[in-house]
Amino acid sequence: MSDRDIKRLELESKIIEIYTEFDSVYGAPKIRRELIKQGYYASLKRVSVYMKRLEL
C-alpha cells in the first residue's frame, strides 16, 4: 500500500468519525472545518468526494 493510500484511508476514517460524532448532520464544509481544527488539511472538494464515496 502506498503512502497516498494510507493518507486517504486515514482521512476517510477521520471524516467518518466526525460525521458520526455530530449525529450525521454535518455536511462537507463543516467536516472540513473540523478536520482543519484537528490538524488535517483537505480541500472542500476532496472532503465531498470522499463523503460521496463513503455514502455519507
N, C-alpha and C positions, 0 to 999 in steps of 0.2 A: 504494500500500500504506500502510495506517495505522500509527501508532506502536504500536498494540496488536498488530497482525500481526507487526511487526518484533520486538517483545519476545517474542512467542510462539515465533517461529522461532528466536530466539537461545536461549531456554530449552530448546526441544526439541533443539537441536544440542548443548547442554551435557549434557543428560540422556543422549543417545546416546553422547557422548564418555566420560562417567563409566561408563556401563553397559559399554561395550567395554573401558575401561581396567581394570576389575575382573573381567575374564573372564566377563561376562554372568551373574554370580551375585547382584548386588546387587538388592534389591527397592526399592520406593518409599521406605521410611523411611531406609535408608542412603543412597540417592541424594539425598534431601532434605538429610541432614546434610552430605554432601559439597558440595552447592550452597551451603549457608549458609557453610561454611568458605571457599568461593571468592568469597563476596560477593553471591550471588544469593539473593533471598528467594522462596520458593514454598511454599504450603501442601502438606501431605501429600496432600490430595485432588487438587490441581492436578497434582502430580507423577504420581500414579497414573492420572489421566485421560489425561495426555499419554503415559504409557507404554502404556496400552491402545490409544490412537490410533496409536502407533508400532509396535504389536505386539511389545513387548519383554517 
